[in-house]
Amino acid sequence: MTDVYNRRYFNEMLPRLINACKRENDYLTFIILDVDFFKQYNDTYGHKKGDTVLIRVAHSLRSCLNRGSDYLFRIGGEEFCILIKGLDEEKSFAFADKLRQKIEDLHIEHSKNSASAFVTASFGVVVQFGEEIENENTIYTLADEKLYQAKEDGRNRVCI
């Protein structure tokens, strides 16, 4: 539906990218994001409009990924993940914040969103140098913790 990679491909690519970063002594940026109050959006506007939101968010995210080594996945429901090689923490934060703003700038009305009058997303970001990465589960868990921190801190924000 969203025309981006799925969870199955994410599960294949994450270990490959980790290994590549270890071999090349490079950074891996793991971004996980969740559309804020998506259940309430569906309850208010209907599932068909909810599907349209997911398609527009995916398109907006994909338009910012310009390199062949940048990957966008829809890993479940309203949750997306982006994997990028070669960006340090400062550049990764700036990139994730640009994505966050781009989603809000779609100006899709969302009356049940306490963070904005529009559809927004919360982001969890982890940046690790290849040799620092323990395994797929650890980096995923760290990013997920940052995502929940972004939600607890008020949503429509990036936590790194």
C-alpha positions as protocol buffer text, in pm:
chain_id: "A"
residue {
  index: 1
  type: MET
  ca { x: 0 y: 0 z: 0 }
}
residue {
  index: 2
  type: THR
  ca { x: 273 y: 251 z: 94 }
}
residue {
  index: 3
  type: ASP
  ca { x: 517 y: 129 z: -171 }
}
residue {
  index: 4
  type: VAL
  ca { x: 807 y: 105 z: 76 }
}
residue {
  index: 5
  type: TYR
  ca { x: 997 y: -197 z: 204 }
}
residue {
  index: 6
  type: ASN
  ca { x: 822 y: -422 z: 458 }
}
residue {
  index: 7
  type: ARG
  ca { x: 917 y: -577 z: 792 }
}
residue {
  index: 8
  type: ARG
  ca { x: 1046 y: -894 z: 630 }
}
residue {
  index: 9
  type: TYR
  ca { x: 1297 y: -701 z: 421 }
}
residue {
  index: 10
  type: PHE
  ca { x: 1391 y: -490 z: 724 }
}
residue {
  index: 11
  type: ASN
  ca { x: 1478 y: -813 z: 910 }
}
residue {
  index: 12
  type: GLU
  ca { x: 1708 y: -908 z: 619 }
}
residue {
  index: 13
  type: MET
  ca { x: 1870 y: -568 z: 572 }
}
residue {
  index: 14
  type: LEU
  ca { x: 1944 y: -470 z: 933 }
}
residue {
  index: 15
  type: PRO
  ca { x: 2210 y: -740 z: 991 }
}
residue {
  index: 16
  type: ARG
  ca { x: 2359 y: -671 z: 647 }
}
residue {
  index: 17
  type: LEU
  ca { x: 2394 y: -300 z: 719 }
}
residue {
  index: 18
  type: ILE
  ca { x: 2537 y: -366 z: 1064 }
}
residue {
  index: 19
  type: ASN
  ca { x: 2800 y: -595 z: 911 }
}
residue {
  index: 20
  type: ALA
  ca { x: 2879 y: -339 z: 640 }
}
residue {
  index: 21
  type: CYS
  ca { x: 2926 y: -66 z: 902 }
}
residue {
  index: 22
  type: LYS
  ca { x: 3155 y: -292 z: 1103 }
}
residue {
  index: 23
  type: ARG
  ca { x: 3362 y: -377 z: 793 }
}
residue {
  index: 24
  type: GLU
  ca { x: 3380 y: -17 z: 671 }
}
residue {
  index: 25
  type: ASN
  ca { x: 3421 y: 147 z: 1014 }
}
residue {
  index: 26
  type: ASP
  ca { x: 3115 y: 360 z: 945 }
}
residue {
  index: 27
  type: TYR
  ca { x: 2814 y: 495 z: 1130 }
}
residue {
  index: 28
  type: LEU
  ca { x: 2471 y: 335 z: 1122 }
}
residue {
  index: 29
  type: THR
  ca { x: 2171 y: 554 z: 1192 }
}
residue {
  index: 30
  type: PHE
  ca { x: 1856 y: 371 z: 1301 }
}
residue {
  index: 31
  type: ILE
  ca { x: 1544 y: 590 z: 1295 }
}
residue {
  index: 32
  type: ILE
  ca { x: 1211 y: 457 z: 1413 }
}
residue {
  index: 33
  type: LEU
  ca { x: 899 y: 671 z: 1390 }
}
residue {
  index: 34
  type: ASP
  ca { x: 537 y: 641 z: 1475 }
}
residue {
  index: 35
  type: VAL
  ca { x: 248 y: 855 z: 1348 }
}
residue {
  index: 36
  type: ASP
  ca { x: 111 y: 1031 z: 1656 }
}
residue {
  index: 37
  type: PHE
  ca { x: -239 y: 935 z: 1775 }
}
residue {
  index: 38
  type: PHE
  ca { x: -303 y: 729 z: 1462 }
}
residue {
  index: 39
  type: LYS
  ca { x: -575 y: 517 z: 1623 }
}
residue {
  index: 40
  type: GLN
  ca { x: -764 y: 835 z: 1710 }
}
residue {
  index: 41
  type: TYR
  ca { x: -714 y: 955 z: 1352 }
}
residue {
  index: 42
  type: ASN
  ca { x: -871 y: 636 z: 1218 }
}
residue {
  index: 43
  type: ASP
  ca { x: -1155 y: 657 z: 1471 }
}
residue {
  index: 44
  type: THR
  ca { x: -1226 y: 1019 z: 1375 }
}
residue {
  index: 45
  type: TYR
  ca { x: -1174 y: 1022 z: 997 }
}
residue {
  index: 46
  type: GLY
  ca { x: -1208 y: 655 z: 900 }
}
residue {
  index: 47
  type: HIS
  ca { x: -966 y: 385 z: 789 }
}
residue {
  index: 48
  type: LYS
  ca { x: -968 y: 488 z: 423 }
}
residue {
  index: 49
  type: LYS
  ca { x: -837 y: 835 z: 517 }
}
residue {
  index: 50
  type: GLY
  ca { x: -596 y: 665 z: 759 }
}
residue {
  index: 51
  type: ASP
  ca { x: -457 y: 464 z: 469 }
}
residue {
  index: 52
  type: THR
  ca { x: -414 y: 789 z: 275 }
}
residue {
  index: 53
  type: VAL
  ca { x: -217 y: 933 z: 568 }
}
residue {
  index: 54
  type: LEU
  ca { x: 19 y: 634 z: 567 }
}
residue {
  index: 55
  type: ILE
  ca { x: 70 y: 666 z: 192 }
}
residue {
  index: 56
  type: ARG
  ca { x: 141 y: 1041 z: 214 }
}
residue {
  index: 57
  type: VAL
  ca { x: 376 y: 1001 z: 510 }
}
residue {
  index: 58
  type: ALA
  ca { x: 566 y: 723 z: 331 }
}
residue {
  index: 59
  type: HIS
  ca { x: 594 y: 934 z: 16 }
}
residue {
  index: 60
  type: SER
  ca { x: 717 y: 1233 z: 220 }
}
residue {
  index: 61
  type: LEU
  ca { x: 981 y: 1022 z: 395 }
}
residue {
  index: 62
  type: ARG
  ca { x: 1092 y: 852 z: 73 }
}
residue {
  index: 63
  type: SER
  ca { x: 1137 y: 1190 z: -100 }
}
residue {
  index: 64
  type: CYS
  ca { x: 1415 y: 1273 z: 151 }
}
residue {
  index: 65
  type: LEU
  ca { x: 1614 y: 955 z: 93 }
}
residue {
  index: 66
  type: ASN
  ca { x: 1852 y: 1022 z: -193 }
}
residue {
  index: 67
  type: ARG
  ca { x: 2123 y: 757 z: -166 }
}
residue {
  index: 68
  type: GLY
  ca { x: 2107 y: 392 z: -265 }
}
residue {
  index: 69
  type: SER
  ca { x: 2225 y: 299 z: 85 }
}
residue {
  index: 70
  type: ASP
  ca { x: 1925 y: 473 z: 253 }
}
residue {
  index: 71
  type: TYR
  ca { x: 1635 y: 240 z: 334 }
}
residue {
  index: 72
  type: LEU
  ca { x: 1276 y: 310 z: 437 }
}
residue {
  index: 73
  type: PHE
  ca { x: 1055 y: 37 z: 581 }
}
residue {
  index: 74
  type: ARG
  ca { x: 701 y: 18 z: 711 }
}
residue {
  index: 75
  type: ILE
  ca { x: 748 y: -224 z: 997 }
}
residue {
  index: 76
  type: GLY
  ca { x: 393 y: -233 z: 1126 }
}
residue {
  index: 77
  type: GLY
  ca { x: 72 y: -31 z: 1134 }
}
residue {
  index: 78
  type: GLU
  ca { x: 175 y: 334 z: 1152 }
}
residue {
  index: 79
  type: GLU
  ca { x: 538 y: 258 z: 1237 }
}
residue {
  index: 80
  type: PHE
  ca { x: 824 y: 323 z: 996 }
}
residue {
  index: 81
  type: CYS
  ca { x: 1198 y: 268 z: 1017 }
}
residue {
  index: 82
  type: ILE
  ca { x: 1485 y: 426 z: 827 }
}
residue {
  index: 83
  type: LEU
  ca { x: 1839 y: 289 z: 809 }
}
residue {
  index: 84
  type: ILE
  ca { x: 2119 y: 516 z: 690 }
}
residue {
  index: 85
  type: LYS
  ca { x: 2495 y: 469 z: 675 }
}
residue {
  index: 86
  type: GLY
  ca { x: 2755 y: 738 z: 715 }
}
residue {
  index: 87
  type: LEU
  ca { x: 2587 y: 1013 z: 921 }
}
residue {
  index: 88
  type: ASP
  ca { x: 2719 y: 1115 z: 1261 }
}
residue {
  index: 89
  type: GLU
  ca { x: 2487 y: 1196 z: 1552 }
}
residue {
  index: 90
  type: GLU
  ca { x: 2452 y: 1567 z: 1473 }
}
residue {
  index: 91
  type: LYS
  ca { x: 2368 y: 1509 z: 1106 }
}
residue {
  index: 92
  type: SER
  ca { x: 2134 y: 1223 z: 1195 }
}
residue {
  index: 93
  type: PHE
  ca { x: 1940 y: 1441 z: 1439 }
}
residue {
  index: 94
  type: ALA
  ca { x: 1912 y: 1720 z: 1181 }
}
residue {
  index: 95
  type: PHE
  ca { x: 1793 y: 1472 z: 919 }
}
residue {
  index: 96
  type: ALA
  ca { x: 1532 y: 1315 z: 1150 }
}
residue {
  index: 97
  type: ASP
  ca { x: 1407 y: 1658 z: 1252 }
}
residue {
  index: 98
  type: LYS
  ca { x: 1374 y: 1755 z: 885 }
}
residue {
  index: 99
  type: LEU
  ca { x: 1161 y: 1442 z: 833 }
}
residue {
  index: 100
  type: ARG
  ca { x: 950 y: 1528 z: 1136 }
}
residue {
  index: 101
  type: GLN
  ca { x: 884 y: 1878 z: 1006 }
}
residue {
  index: 102
  type: LYS
  ca { x: 810 y: 1751 z: 655 }
}
residue {
  index: 103
  type: ILE
  ca { x: 533 y: 1528 z: 792 }
}
residue {
  index: 104
  type: GLU
  ca { x: 373 y: 1813 z: 986 }
}
residue {
  index: 105
  type: ASP
  ca { x: 410 y: 2035 z: 677 }
}
residue {
  index: 106
  type: LEU
  ca { x: 178 y: 1800 z: 487 }
}
residue {
  index: 107
  type: HIS
  ca { x: -95 y: 1989 z: 679 }
}
residue {
  index: 108
  type: ILE
  ca { x: -322 y: 1687 z: 713 }
}
residue {
  index: 109
  type: GLU
  ca { x: -586 y: 1790 z: 965 }
}
residue {
  index: 110
  type: HIS
  ca { x: -589 y: 1586 z: 1287 }
}
residue {
  index: 111
  type: SER
  ca { x: -823 y: 1730 z: 1548 }
}
residue {
  index: 112
  type: LYS
  ca { x: -738 y: 1461 z: 1807 }
}
residue {
  index: 113
  type: ASN
  ca { x: -364 y: 1532 z: 1801 }
}
residue {
  index: 114
  type: SER
  ca { x: -259 y: 1718 z: 2116 }
}
residue {
  index: 115
  type: ALA
  ca { x: 84 y: 1795 z: 1964 }
}
residue {
  index: 116
  type: SER
  ca { x: -46 y: 1988 z: 1660 }
}
residue {
  index: 117
  type: ALA
  ca { x: -355 y: 2059 z: 1453 }
}
residue {
  index: 118
  type: PHE
  ca { x: -201 y: 1833 z: 1188 }
}
residue {
  index: 119
  type: VAL
  ca { x: -73 y: 1478 z: 1155 }
}
residue {
  index: 120
  type: THR
  ca { x: 269 y: 1449 z: 1321 }
}
residue {
  index: 121
  type: ALA
  ca { x: 517 y: 1177 z: 1409 }
}
residue {
  index: 122
  type: SER
  ca { x: 750 y: 1097 z: 1698 }
}
residue {
  index: 123
  type: PHE
  ca { x: 1104 y: 979 z: 1628 }
}
residue {
  index: 124
  type: GLY
  ca { x: 1356 y: 765 z: 1811 }
}
residue {
  index: 125
  type: VAL
  ca { x: 1710 y: 777 z: 1673 }
}
residue {
  index: 126
  type: VAL
  ca { x: 2022 y: 577 z: 1754 }
}
residue {
  index: 127
  type: VAL
  ca { x: 2358 y: 640 z: 1589 }
}
residue {
  index: 128
  type: GLN
  ca { x: 2638 y: 394 z: 1646 }
}
residue {
  index: 129
  type: PHE
  ca { x: 2977 y: 338 z: 1494 }
}
residue {
  index: 130
  type: GLY
  ca { x: 3012 y: -11 z: 1346 }
}
residue {
  index: 131
  type: GLU
  ca { x: 3231 y: -151 z: 1622 }
}
residue {
  index: 132
  type: GLU
  ca { x: 2990 y: -21 z: 1892 }
}
residue {
  index: 133
  type: ILE
  ca { x: 2689 y: -213 z: 1758 }
}
residue {
  index: 134
  type: GLU
  ca { x: 2622 y: -523 z: 1967 }
}
residue {
  index: 135
  type: ASN
  ca { x: 2349 y: -680 z: 1754 }
}
residue {
  index: 136
  type: GLU
  ca { x: 2018 y: -613 z: 1578 }
}
residue {
  index: 137
  type: ASN
  ca { x: 1806 y: -656 z: 1891 }
}
residue {
  index: 138
  type: THR
  ca { x: 2012 y: -411 z: 2096 }
}
residue {
  index: 139
  type: ILE
  ca { x: 2010 y: -128 z: 1842 }
}
residue {
  index: 140
  type: TYR
  ca { x: 1637 y: -182 z: 1778 }
}
residue {
  index: 141
  type: THR
  ca { x: 1563 y: -173 z: 2151 }
}
residue {
  index: 142
  type: LEU
  ca { x: 1765 y: 146 z: 2197 }
}
residue {
  index: 143
  type: ALA
  ca { x: 1580 y: 319 z: 1911 }
}
residue {
  index: 144
  type: ASP
  ca { x: 1245 y: 199 z: 2045 }
}
residue {
  index: 145
  type: GLU
  ca { x: 1330 y: 342 z: 2389 }
}
residue {
  index: 146
  type: LYS
  ca { x: 1407 y: 678 z: 2228 }
}
residue {
  index: 147
  type: LEU
  ca { x: 1075 y: 664 z: 2039 }
}
residue {
  index: 148
  type: TYR
  ca { x: 885 y: 611 z: 2363 }
}
residue {
  index: 149
  type: GLN
  ca { x: 1081 y: 895 z: 2522 }
}
residue {
  index: 150
  type: ALA
  ca { x: 971 y: 1123 z: 2235 }
}
residue {
  index: 151
  type: LYS
  ca { x: 611 y: 1021 z: 2298 }
}
residue {
  index: 152
  type: GLU
  ca { x: 638 y: 1075 z: 2673 }
}
residue {
  index: 153
  type: ASP
  ca { x: 798 y: 1417 z: 2617 }
}
residue {
  index: 154
  type: GLY
  ca { x: 494 y: 1539 z: 2422 }
}
residue {
  index: 155
  type: ARG
  ca { x: 517 y: 1381 z: 2076 }
}
residue {
  index: 156
  type: ASN
  ca { x: 606 y: 1545 z: 1744 }
}
residue {
  index: 157
  type: ARG
  ca { x: 973 y: 1542 z: 1841 }
}
residue {
  index: 158
  type: VAL
  ca { x: 1302 y: 1363 z: 1786 }
}
residue {
  index: 159
  type: CYS
  ca { x: 1485 y: 1191 z: 2071 }
}
residue {
  index: 160
  type: ILE
  ca { x: 1838 y: 1070 z: 2003 }
}
